[in-house]
Amino acid sequence: MNLLIIILLITSLLLTRVALLKTAVNIILIQSFMVALACGIEGMEAGELHMYIAAILTAIIKVGIIPYALLNMVEKLQYEKEDHPILTVDASSIVACIAIVLAYGLIDQALPGADSRDALATAVAMTLIGLLLIMTRRQAIMQIVGLITMENGIYLVGLSVTKGLPLIIEMGIFFDVLVAVVVLVILTRRLKLSGMSTDISRLKKLKG
């Protein structure tokens, strides 16, 4: 489990440094696979059937359907990339490192000696880094990647604290995320067709 936590942190940090949209989608695919694997390991340790189902749903939706849709979208975007974020690459990485330190400090203060301390701190850090991506990236695809990173972090929080939410709640979360990403992909495609770019900063030109 410690290895999974390290990989999740590395993938989250890498997302603050990538500019190529395809690379970002591939990283989020790996991150989602690690979350599905963590859910499967927890299910194995707890002996809960619904956690196996949740792990399979995570793999199908977040490792299969969503990355496939995003990669299809990226192929249509051709050579677009994140070339002028609100924060520079180095500044984003520094803020992400600060978020990780704050997350671990917060969990150490709130839950000293807890068994799931590392997993919970990593989950909080991922949520903060996902929010950072949404706030500082201009490309719509990168903002979708930030949304998925946030959701992965929130899901990992539930996994760490409750050892798995009831199956009906997990299914609701998965399909909410799936619908949200599908809608965002459609809007991104329309944005590309209308404005010849998925850089959301260009939408300021539509102000009256």
C-alpha positions in Angstrom: 0.0 0.0 0.0 2.9 2.4 0.7 4.2 1.9 -2.8 0.7 2.9 -4.2 0.7 6.0 -2.0 4.1 7.0 -3.4 3.0 6.5 -7.0 -0.2 8.5 -6.4 1.9 11.4 -5.0 4.3 11.2 -7.9 1.5 11.2 -10.5 -0.1 14.2 -8.8 3.1 16.1 -8.8 3.8 15.2 -12.4 0.5 16.7 -13.5 1.7 20.1 -12.3 4.7 19.9 -14.7 3.2 18.5 -17.9 2.2 20.6 -20.9 1.2 18.0 -23.4 -2.4 17.1 -23.1 -1.9 13.4 -24.1 0.8 13.0 -21.4 -1.6 14.4 -18.8 -4.4 12.0 -19.8 -2.0 9.0 -19.6 -0.8 10.1 -16.1 -4.4 10.4 -14.9 -5.0 6.9 -16.3 -2.1 5.5 -14.2 -3.3 7.4 -11.2 -6.9 6.1 -11.5 -5.5 2.5 -12.0 -3.6 3.0 -8.7 -6.8 4.1 -6.9 -8.7 1.0 -8.3 -5.8 -1.2 -7.1 -5.9 0.4 -3.7 -9.7 -0.2 -3.5 -9.1 -3.9 -4.5 -6.4 -4.3 -1.8 -8.7 -2.8 0.9 -11.4 -5.1 -0.2 -9.0 -8.1 0.1 -8.0 -7.0 3.6 -11.6 -6.3 4.7 -13.2 -9.2 2.9 -16.0 -6.9 1.6 -17.6 -7.9 -1.8 -18.8 -4.4 -2.5 -15.3 -3.1 -2.5 -14.3 -5.5 -5.2 -17.3 -4.2 -7.2 -16.2 -0.6 -6.6 -12.6 -1.5 -7.7 -14.0 -3.0 -10.9 -16.2 0.0 -11.6 -13.3 2.3 -11.0 -11.2 0.4 -13.5 -14.0 0.4 -16.1 -15.0 4.0 -15.8 -11.8 5.8 -14.7 -9.2 3.6 -16.4 -11.3 2.7 -19.5 -14.1 4.9 -20.5 -13.0 8.4 -19.3 -9.3 8.1 -20.6 -10.6 6.7 -23.9 -12.9 9.7 -24.3 -10.2 12.2 -23.3 -7.6 10.6 -25.6 -10.1 10.8 -28.5 -10.6 14.4 -27.8 -6.9 15.1 -27.6 -6.4 13.5 -31.0 -8.9 15.9 -32.5 -7.1 18.9 -30.8 -3.9 18.0 -32.7 -1.0 20.1 -31.4 -2.7 22.1 -28.6 -1.0 22.1 -25.3 -0.9 24.0 -22.0 1.6 26.7 -22.9 0.7 29.6 -20.7 -0.9 28.5 -17.4 -1.7 31.1 -14.7 1.1 29.8 -12.6 4.4 28.7 -14.1 5.4 25.0 -14.0 7.9 25.6 -11.2 5.5 27.7 -9.2 2.8 25.0 -9.6 5.2 22.3 -8.4 6.2 24.4 -5.4 2.6 25.0 -4.4 1.8 21.3 -4.9 4.7 20.4 -2.5 3.4 22.9 0.0 0.0 21.2 -0.3 1.5 17.8 0.4 3.4 19.1 3.5 0.2 20.9 4.8 -1.9 17.7 4.2 0.6 15.6 6.2 0.9 18.2 8.9 -2.9 18.5 9.2 -3.5 14.7 9.4 -0.7 14.4 11.9 -2.4 17.0 14.1 -5.9 15.7 13.7 -5.2 11.9 13.7 -1.9 11.2 15.4 -0.9 7.5 15.2 -3.8 6.6 12.9 -3.2 3.5 10.7 -4.5 5.2 7.6 -2.5 8.4 8.2 -0.4 8.2 5.0 -3.3 7.3 2.7 -5.5 10.0 4.2 -2.8 12.7 3.9 -2.1 11.6 0.3 -5.9 11.8 -0.5 -6.1 15.3 0.9 -3.0 16.4 -1.0 -4.4 15.0 -4.2 -7.7 16.9 -3.7 -5.7 20.1 -3.2 -3.5 19.5 -6.2 -6.6 18.8 -8.3 -8.1 22.1 -7.2 -4.8 23.8 -8.0 -4.9 22.4 -11.6 -8.5 23.6 -12.1 -7.6 27.1 -10.9 -4.3 27.6 -12.7 -4.7 25.8 -16.0 -6.3 27.4 -19.1 -6.8 24.3 -21.3 -10.2 22.7 -20.8 -8.7 19.2 -21.0 -6.2 20.0 -18.2 -9.1 21.3 -16.0 -10.9 18.0 -16.6 -7.7 16.2 -15.5 -7.8 18.4 -12.4 -11.4 17.5 -11.7 -10.6 13.7 -12.0 -7.5 14.2 -9.7 -9.8 15.9 -7.1 -12.4 13.1 -7.4 -9.7 10.5 -7.0 -8.5 12.3 -3.8 -12.0 12.5 -2.4 -12.6 8.8 -3.2 -9.4 7.9 -1.5 -10.5 9.9 1.6 -13.6 7.8 1.8 -11.6 4.7 1.3 -9.2 5.6 4.1 -11.7 6.8 6.7 -14.6 4.4 6.2 -12.9 1.4 4.5 -15.3 1.7 1.7 -18.6 3.6 1.3 -21.9 1.7 0.7 -22.1 0.4 -2.8 -25.1 2.5 -3.9 -23.2 5.7 -2.9 -20.0 4.6 -4.7 -22.1 3.8 -7.9 -23.7 7.3 -7.6 -20.3 9.0 -7.4 -18.9 7.0 -10.3 -21.8 7.8 -12.6 -21.8 11.5 -11.5 -18.2 11.8 -12.5 -18.8 9.9 -15.8 -21.7 12.2 -16.8 -19.7 15.3 -15.8 -16.7 14.3 -17.8 -18.8 13.3 -20.9 -20.5 16.7 -20.7 -17.2 18.5 -20.4 -15.7 16.6 -23.3 -18.7 17.6 -25.5 -18.4 21.2 -24.4 -14.6 21.1 -25.1 -15.3 19.8 -28.6 -17.8 22.6 -29.2 -15.4 25.1 -27.9 -12.8 23.8 -30.3 -15.2 24.0 -33.2 -16.4 27.5 -32.3 -13.2 29.2 -31.2 -10.5 27.1 -32.8 -8.9 26.6 -29.4 -9.7 25.0 -26.1 -7.9 27.7 -24.2 -10.7 29.0 -21.9 -9.0 32.4 -21.5 -10.2 33.2 -25.0 -13.8 33.0 -23.7 -13.2 36.5 -22.2 -13.7 37.9 -25.8 -17.3 36.9 -25.5 -18.0 39.4 -22.7 -20.3 42.2 -23.7 
